[in-house]
Amino acid sequence: MKAKFTLEYWTDEGWYVGRLREVPGAFSQGKTLQELEENVRDAYQLLMKEQPNIRRRIKCKPIAIAV
């Protein structure tokens, strides 16, 4: 079975850095966008192995921030 997630990414000093929007804690980096995608998949799999119920425990709360 495959689940779909949103990869949010940016560049920082020549590295692609990203996270899965729907899975707090699933962060990674790579020298290329393809490497980032592979690494964030690995990060997700490790996170699910270590903390399989993390998505059920995550809570969200809106906050206000002055801009």
N, C-alpha and C positions, 0 to 999 in steps of 0.2 A: 504494500500500500504506500502511496506517496501523498504527502501533505504539501500544500503550497503556502509559502511564507513570503514576506516582503523584505528584500535585502536593501537596507538603507546604507549608502556608502559615500565616502568622500576621500579626497587625497590629502596626505599630510607628509611633507618632506619626501616626496617621491614614492610613498607607500599608499596603497588602497586600504582603507580602514572601513570596517562595516559591522553591522549588527542585523539580526533578524528582529524586525519591529514587534512581532507578536510573541517573541520569546526573550524576556529579559535575561541577560547573562550570556546570550549567544553572540559573542563578539569575536572578531578575528582581524587579520591583516594579510596582505600579500603584495608582492612586487607588481603583479598584473591583476586585472579584474578577474580573470579566470582562476588564478591562484587564490584570490580572496574567496571566490565562490566555493572552491574545493575546501579551503580551510574553515570557512564558516559552517559548511556541512559537517565536517569533522567535529567542530566545536559543539554543534547541536547534538550530534550522536553521543559524544562524551557526556554532555550535560544530561541528556535523557537517561543514560546508563547510570549516572551517579545520583540523579534526582528525578526519577521518572514521573513524579506527580507535581513538578514545579509549576506547570501551567494552571493547575487547579488551585494552588496556594497563592498565586500572585493576585494582589488587589490593586485597584486603580482609584485615584482620587484627584479630581481637578484642583489645581492651585492657580492663584493669580501671581503674576510677576510683572513688575513695572518695567516698561521698555522705553 
